[in-house]
Amino acid sequence: MENSKITEALKIAILMEKRGQSFYSQVAKQTQSNEIRKIFETMANEELLHEKFLSDQFHQLSVNNKLTSVKLPKADADQLIGMVLTKNIKKEINAAGYEAAAISAAIDMESNAIRVYSEYAKKATDTHEKELFNWLADWERTHHKILIDMDNELKESIWFDNKFWPF
């Protein structure tokens, strides 16, 4: 991408990460569940990490007129995948409650991030740009999968409790 487009892409990405971090932090503050709090605090911290990488790249672009190579950390999938709904969490969450609504909203937010970052990666002409946006899209896919798994577990638990099965 030309510099003006990558500058705009970085600005949008930084804003998306700030919004994600703010959202996850707010959910962590408002939830009554310690387990959900830990999950959303972890997600907020990861969004903060993304924002820092993006801000560093924005600075490098401003100073050097190009992105620089940076060692991008891998998502700690094992830690994140371990964050699923335990029996205790399922008991604490109401299917129509705040936490369930937050999970649903977070799924939409992560879906959008994956789409935007994937589009930027496709349009990238520079190796560092492509690497950065693919890294972000992959990390957000990890978040998305965890949230989808949590949502599915929550729905199944509620359906089971309410005998909402077609057979």
C-alpha positions, -999 to 999 in steps of 0.1 A, spaced: 0 0 0 12 35 -5 22 54 26 -11 74 29 -31 42 27 -10 24 53 -11 54 75 -49 54 73 -50 16 79 -28 19 110 -50 47 124 -81 26 119 -64 -4 134 -52 15 164 -87 29 170 -102 -7 167 -77 -20 193 -84 9 216 -121 3 214 -116 -35 220 -94 -28 250 -119 -4 264 -148 -28 258 -131 -58 274 -119 -37 303 -154 -24 310 -169 -59 309 -142 -71 333 -151 -42 357 -188 -48 355 -191 -86 357 -199 -103 389 -180 -135 378 -143 -137 387 -138 -163 359 -154 -140 333 -134 -111 347 -101 -130 341 -111 -139 305 -120 -103 296 -90 -89 314 -67 -112 294 -85 -101 262 -81 -64 272 -44 -69 278 -40 -85 244 -57 -56 227 -34 -32 245 -4 -52 232 -18 -50 196 -23 -12 200 13 -9 212 26 -28 181 5 -7 158 15 26 175 52 16 172 47 8 135 28 41 130 58 59 146 83 40 124 63 49 93 63 86 104 100 87 110 114 63 84 86 65 58 83 27 59 73 0 83 101 -19 100 104 -56 107 94 -64 143 93 -97 161 56 -103 165 47 -125 195 25 -155 189 -9 -156 206 -8 -179 237 -34 -201 223 -31 -226 251 -38 -199 277 -67 -186 257 -82 -219 248 -81 -229 285 -105 -200 290 -138 -218 283 -169 -219 303 -165 -241 333 -195 -255 351 -191 -227 377 -192 -200 351 -222 -215 333 -241 -214 366 -232 -177 371 -242 -166 336 -278 -160 325 -283 -166 287 -299 -132 284 -277 -115 310 -249 -90 308 -220 -114 303 -238 -134 276 -246 -101 258 -210 -90 262 -198 -123 246 -221 -118 217 -210 -83 211 -174 -93 214 -179 -120 187 -192 -92 163 -163 -70 172 -137 -97 166 -154 -107 133 -151 -72 121 -114 -70 132 -106 -102 113 -123 -89 81 -106 -55 83 -71 -69 90 -75 -96 64 -84 -70 38 -54 -48 47 -31 -79 45 -45 -87 10 -39 -51 -2 -4 -49 14 25 -45 -11 52 -45 16 62 -77 34 62 -60 68 27 -46 62 14 -80 51 31 -97 80 16 -72 106 -20 -74 93 -19 -112 89 -6 -115 125 -34 -93 138 -60 -112 118 -47 -145 131 -47 -133 167 -82 -120 164 -92 -154 150 -80 -169 182 -102 -145 202 -131 -151 179 -128 -189 183 -127 -187 221 -158 -164 222 -177 -186 198 -169 -217 219 -180 -198 250 -212 -187 233 -220 -222 221 -213 -238 255 -235 -212 271 -264 -218 246 -261 -256 250 -262 -253 288 -293 -231 287 -310 -253 261 -303 -284 282 -315 -267 314 -347 -256 297 -352 -289 278 -351 -270 245 -342 -299 223 -362 -309 192 -361 -346 201 
